[in-house]
Every structure is written in structure tokens, then in C-alpha cells.
Amino acid sequence: MELIVNAELKDRGQMTIPSGVRSLMNLHKGDEMIIIAMENEMIIKPKMAEPLTMAGFLGSDDETVDVKGLIAKYER
């Protein structure tokens, strides 16, 4: 499901996440967000409390056997 909504930036740099988006994303008061900012684009994602729960979400990587190996793979 995709939801596109408008939101307004307030005087102090605050923005309300509309209720439909909060419901879709299962967001609650106190949840932390990560903001990824580029020149003409911004992505706001919920910060995962337990990132390892998503391990394997994108498939398996038979070449990487540990965290150090994963870091080394993407430092190239």
C-alpha cells in the first residue's frame, strides 16, 4: 500500500506526520526517526529498535559470514 500526503513545515522546523501515515507505518508517540537528506530529496524512516530482526530481509549473502566481513565488503 502506498500513501501520498502533504505536510507543512512549521516555524520551528517541526512537521506533523499525518494520522494515516502513522497508522500505515504503525508509528507511536516517542518512536525515533532517521532522516536521510540529499540535495533535493529527504527520506524519513522509523529507527529500528532491533535491527537484527530484519536480518535476511533482502535475501541471503553466502559470501559474508560475519559482521566484519560485511563491513569489509562495503568499504571498497
C-alpha positions as CSV (number, residue, x, y, z in Angstrom):
1,M,0.0,0.0,0.0
2,E,1.2,3.5,-0.8
3,L,0.0,6.7,0.7
4,I,1.0,10.2,-0.5
5,V,0.0,13.1,1.7
6,N,1.0,16.8,2.1
7,A,2.6,18.1,5.3
8,E,3.7,21.6,6.2
9,L,6.9,22.6,7.9
10,K,6.2,24.9,10.9
11,D,8.1,27.9,12.2
12,R,10.4,25.9,14.4
13,G,11.2,23.2,11.8
14,Q,8.5,20.8,13.1
15,M,6.3,18.7,10.9
16,T,3.3,16.6,11.8
17,I,3.2,13.1,10.3
18,P,-0.5,12.7,9.3
19,S,-2.5,10.1,11.1
20,G,-3.0,7.9,8.0
21,V,0.8,7.6,7.6
22,R,1.3,6.9,11.3
23,S,-1.3,4.2,11.1
24,L,0.1,2.7,8.0
25,M,3.6,2.7,9.4
26,N,2.5,1.6,12.9
27,L,4.2,4.7,14.5
28,H,3.6,5.8,18.0
29,K,4.5,8.7,20.3
30,G,8.2,8.5,21.2
31,D,9.2,6.5,18.2
32,E,12.5,7.7,16.8
33,M,13.1,8.6,13.1
34,I,16.1,8.6,10.8
35,I,16.4,11.3,8.2
36,I,18.4,10.8,5.1
37,A,18.9,14.1,3.4
38,M,20.3,14.7,-0.1
39,E,20.4,17.8,-2.2
40,N,16.8,17.7,-3.5
41,E,15.3,14.8,-1.6
42,M,14.7,13.7,2.0
43,I,13.7,10.2,3.3
44,I,12.3,9.8,6.8
45,K,12.3,6.2,8.1
46,P,11.5,4.8,11.6
47,K,14.5,3.9,13.6
48,M,14.5,0.2,14.2
49,A,14.9,-0.7,17.9
50,E,16.1,-4.2,17.0
51,P,17.8,-4.0,13.5
52,L,18.8,-7.7,13.7
53,T,15.2,-8.7,13.4
54,M,15.4,-7.7,9.7
55,A,18.5,-9.9,9.1
56,G,18.0,-11.7,5.8
57,F,15.1,-9.5,4.7
58,L,16.8,-8.8,1.4
59,G,17.9,-12.4,0.8
60,S,21.0,-14.3,1.7
61,D,24.6,-13.4,1.1
62,D,26.6,-16.6,1.0
63,E,29.9,-14.7,0.7
64,T,29.6,-12.9,4.1
65,V,30.0,-14.9,7.2
66,D,30.2,-12.2,9.9
67,V,29.8,-8.5,10.6
68,K,33.5,-7.7,9.9
69,G,33.2,-9.4,6.6
70,L,30.1,-7.4,5.7
71,I,31.8,-4.1,6.7
72,A,34.8,-5.0,4.6
73,K,32.6,-5.9,1.6
74,Y,31.1,-2.4,1.5
75,E,34.2,-0.4,2.4
76,R,35.6,-0.9,-1.1
